[in-house]
């Protein structure tokens, strides 16, 4: 009986030893910021793409960033409906939606490539429009953004916001994509399953979540460069914890 118990404990110990902590993204801001994501536009040439579902993947990844909160997509959609918006296509709409949501940043995106069959492929271009900071590193008051200014930009002061952009193509045939995918999947997949990290190569929802993570990381690195603040190891990631 003792031999059996020892064997079971050994198996449990081995299983636990294989589990790893995932890498976590970190925001470069001195205080917590709130972002919101709007449904993605579609320029992929494939008609059957749900821009809201894509946006929801980005909401999940942004919500996991240290120093960021992301509003639920349903809340953003409800406010857009109240404002009579079906999309966000100009600066006035950006300002209006940010103010209604009381968000510090608004993430806009476009799907540029899409193939739901293995090898999976997903491409996107995204940007975050955020409020500039004051001397103390705090975001400016949203009310100031809608004050009339003497320019031809529709009476809105575009100098009060910053824009960071990122774009990538994630191709399941590309070795660089697969290496980065394996790194992301470590700590997020069950090491005892038959597929392990390879499940991220087969399931489109998981593959899109990986792409969202990398693109959000790219945005955070652009934001860090804009603010001229360092990131650990030059990346917007916190390394996984080590035992």
C-alpha positions as CSV (number, residue, x, y, z in Angstrom):
1,X,0.0,0.0,0.0
2,X,2.9,2.3,0.9
3,X,4.6,1.5,-2.3
4,X,1.5,2.4,-4.3
5,X,1.1,5.6,-2.5
6,X,4.7,6.5,-3.1
7,X,4.3,5.8,-6.8
8,X,1.2,8.0,-7.0
9,X,3.0,10.8,-5.2
10,X,5.9,10.5,-7.6
11,X,3.6,10.7,-10.6
12,X,1.9,13.8,-9.2
13,X,5.3,15.3,-8.5
14,X,6.5,14.7,-12.0
15,X,3.4,16.2,-13.5
16,X,3.6,19.3,-11.3
17,X,7.3,19.7,-12.3
18,X,6.4,20.0,-15.9
19,X,3.9,22.9,-15.4
20,X,5.3,26.3,-16.1
21,X,4.1,29.9,-15.5
22,X,3.2,31.9,-18.6
23,X,4.8,35.1,-19.5
24,X,2.8,38.2,-18.5
25,X,2.7,41.5,-20.3
26,X,3.4,44.8,-18.4
27,X,2.2,48.3,-19.2
28,X,4.7,51.1,-19.2
29,X,2.4,53.6,-17.3
30,X,3.0,54.9,-13.8
31,X,-0.7,54.4,-12.9
32,X,-3.3,51.9,-14.0
33,X,-5.0,52.8,-17.3
34,X,-8.3,51.7,-18.8
35,X,-8.5,50.6,-22.5
36,X,-11.5,49.6,-24.6
37,X,-11.6,47.7,-27.9
38,X,-14.0,48.2,-30.8
39,X,-15.0,45.5,-33.3
40,X,-12.4,44.9,-35.9
41,X,-12.8,45.9,-39.5
42,X,-12.3,43.3,-42.2
43,X,-9.9,43.8,-45.2
44,X,-8.9,40.2,-45.5
45,X,-11.0,39.3,-48.6
46,X,-12.7,36.6,-46.6
47,X,-16.4,37.5,-45.9
48,X,-17.1,35.2,-42.9
49,X,-15.1,37.1,-40.2
50,X,-16.7,38.2,-36.9
51,X,-15.0,41.5,-36.0
52,X,-16.6,41.4,-32.6
53,X,-15.2,38.0,-31.8
54,X,-11.7,39.1,-32.8
55,X,-12.0,42.2,-30.7
56,X,-13.0,40.0,-27.7
57,X,-9.7,38.1,-28.0
58,X,-7.9,41.4,-27.6
59,X,-10.0,42.3,-24.7
60,X,-8.9,39.1,-22.9
61,X,-5.2,39.7,-23.6
62,X,-5.3,43.3,-22.6
63,X,-7.2,42.5,-19.3
64,X,-4.2,40.2,-18.5
65,X,-1.7,43.0,-18.7
66,X,-0.2,44.2,-15.5
67,X,-1.2,47.9,-15.2
68,X,-4.1,47.8,-17.6
69,X,-7.8,47.2,-17.4
70,X,-9.9,46.6,-20.4
71,X,-13.6,47.2,-20.6
72,X,-15.8,44.3,-21.6
73,X,-16.7,44.3,-25.2
74,X,-20.4,44.1,-24.5
75,X,-20.2,47.4,-22.6
76,X,-18.4,49.1,-25.5
77,X,-21.0,47.8,-27.9
78,X,-23.8,49.0,-25.8
79,X,-22.3,52.5,-25.6
80,X,-21.7,52.5,-29.3
81,X,-25.3,51.6,-29.9
82,X,-26.5,54.4,-27.6
83,X,-24.3,56.8,-29.5
84,X,-25.6,55.6,-32.9
85,X,-22.2,54.2,-33.9
86,X,-21.8,51.2,-36.1
87,X,-18.0,51.8,-36.4
88,X,-15.3,54.2,-35.3
89,X,-13.7,55.8,-38.4
90,X,-12.7,59.3,-37.4
91,X,-11.2,61.3,-34.6
92,X,-14.5,62.8,-33.5
93,X,-15.9,59.3,-33.0
94,X,-12.8,58.3,-31.1
95,X,-13.1,61.2,-28.7
96,X,-16.8,60.7,-28.3
97,X,-16.6,57.0,-27.5
98,X,-13.6,57.4,-25.2
99,X,-15.4,60.1,-23.2
100,X,-18.6,58.1,-23.0
101,X,-16.6,55.0,-21.8
102,X,-14.2,57.0,-19.6
103,X,-11.4,55.1,-21.2
104,X,-7.8,56.2,-21.4
105,X,-7.2,54.4,-24.6
106,X,-9.2,53.0,-27.6
107,X,-7.9,50.0,-29.6
108,X,-8.9,49.9,-33.3
109,X,-8.1,47.1,-35.5
110,X,-8.4,45.6,-39.0
111,X,-8.1,41.9,-40.0
112,X,-5.7,41.8,-43.0
113,X,-5.4,38.1,-43.5
114,X,-7.4,35.0,-42.5
115,X,-7.2,31.3,-43.1
116,X,-9.1,29.1,-40.6
117,X,-7.6,25.8,-42.0
118,X,-4.3,24.3,-40.9
119,X,-1.7,25.7,-41.3
120,X,-3.6,28.6,-39.7
121,X,-3.0,32.2,-40.8
122,X,-4.0,35.5,-39.2
123,X,-3.0,39.0,-40.0
124,X,-4.0,42.2,-38.4
125,X,-3.1,45.9,-38.1
126,X,-4.0,47.6,-34.8
127,X,-3.6,50.9,-33.1
128,X,-4.3,52.4,-29.7
129,X,-5.4,56.0,-29.5
130,X,-4.6,57.3,-26.0
131,X,-4.6,60.5,-24.0
132,X,-1.3,62.3,-23.7
133,X,0.1,62.5,-20.2
134,X,0.7,65.6,-18.0
135,X,4.0,66.3,-16.2
136,X,3.1,63.9,-13.5
137,X,2.4,61.0,-16.0
138,X,-1.4,61.2,-15.6
139,X,-3.7,61.1,-18.6
140,X,-5.3,64.4,-19.6
141,X,-8.9,65.1,-18.9
142,X,-11.2,63.8,-21.6
143,X,-13.3,66.9,-21.4
144,X,-10.4,68.9,-22.8
145,X,-10.4,66.9,-26.1
146,X,-13.7,68.3,-27.3
147,X,-12.9,71.9,-26.8
148,X,-12.9,73.9,-30.1
149,X,-9.5,74.7,-31.6
150,X,-8.5,76.9,-34.5
151,X,-7.7,74.2,-37.0
152,X,-9.3,72.5,-39.9
153,X,-9.6,69.1,-38.2
154,X,-13.3,69.3,-37.5
155,X,-12.8,71.5,-34.4
156,X,-10.9,68.8,-32.5
157,X,-7.4,69.0,-31.1
158,X,-5.5,66.1,-32.5
159,X,-2.4,67.2,-30.6
160,X,-3.8,66.0,-27.3
161,X,-3.7,62.3,-28.1
162,X,-1.0,59.8,-29.1
163,X,-1.2,56.8,-31.5
164,X,0.8,53.7,-31.3
165,X,0.5,51.1,-34.1
166,X,1.4,47.5,-34.7
167,X,0.8,45.0,-37.5
168,X,1.8,41.4,-38.2
169,X,1.1,38.3,-40.2
170,X,1.0,35.1,-38.2
171,X,1.6,32.1,-40.5
172,X,1.4,28.5,-39.2
173,X,3.9,27.5,-41.8
174,X,6.5,30.0,-40.6
175,X,9.1,28.7,-38.2
176,X,9.5,32.1,-36.4
177,X,5.7,32.2,-35.8
178,X,5.8,28.6,-34.5
179,X,8.7,29.3,-32.1
180,X,6.9,32.3,-30.7
181,X,3.7,30.4,-30.5
182,X,5.3,27.6,-28.5
183,X,6.8,30.1,-26.1
184,X,3.3,31.7,-25.6
185,X,1.6,28.4,-25.1
186,X,4.0,27.2,-22.4
187,X,2.2,27.7,-19.2
188,X,-1.1,28.1,-21.0
189,X,-1.6,24.5,-22.2
190,X,-1.9,21.2,-20.4
191,X,1.5,19.5,-20.5
192,X,-0.1,16.2,-19.8
193,X,-2.4,16.3,-22.8
194,X,-1.5,14.4,-26.0
195,X,-1.1,17.6,-28.1
196,X,0.5,19.9,-25.4
197,X,1.4,23.3,-26.9
198,X,0.6,22.0,-30.4
199,X,-3.1,22.5,-29.7
200,X,-2.5,26.2,-30.4
201,X,-1.5,25.3,-34.0
202,X,-4.8,23.5,-34.5
203,X,-7.5,25.7,-32.8
204,X,-8.3,29.0,-34.5
205,X,-9.5,30.6,-31.3
206,X,-6.3,29.8,-29.5
207,X,-4.2,30.9,-32.4
208,X,-6.0,34.2,-32.6
209,X,-5.5,34.7,-28.9
210,X,-1.8,34.2,-29.4
211,X,-1.8,36.8,-32.2
212,X,-3.6,39.2,-30.0
213,X,-1.0,38.8,-27.2
214,X,1.9,39.5,-29.6
215,X,0.2,42.5,-31.1
216,X,-0.7,44.0,-27.7
217,X,2.9,43.4,-26.6
218,X,4.0,45.3,-29.7
219,X,1.7,48.2,-28.8
220,X,3.0,48.3,-25.3
221,X,6.6,48.4,-26.6
222,X,5.6,51.3,-28.9
223,X,4.0,53.1,-25.9
224,X,7.2,52.6,-23.8
225,X,9.3,54.1,-26.6
226,X,6.9,57.0,-26.9
227,X,7.1,57.7,-23.1
228,X,10.8,57.0,-23.1
229,X,10.6,54.5,-20.2
230,X,12.6,51.3,-20.1
231,X,11.1,47.8,-20.1
232,X,12.7,44.8,-18.4
233,X,15.0,43.1,-20.9
234,X,13.8,45.5,-23.6
235,X,10.4,43.6,-23.8
236,X,7.0,44.3,-22.4
237,X,7.0,40.9,-20.7
238,X,7.5,39.7,-17.2
239,X,9.5,36.4,-17.4
240,X,7.7,33.3,-16.0
241,X,8.3,32.6,-12.3
242,X,11.0,30.1,-11.5
243,X,10.9,27.7,-8.7
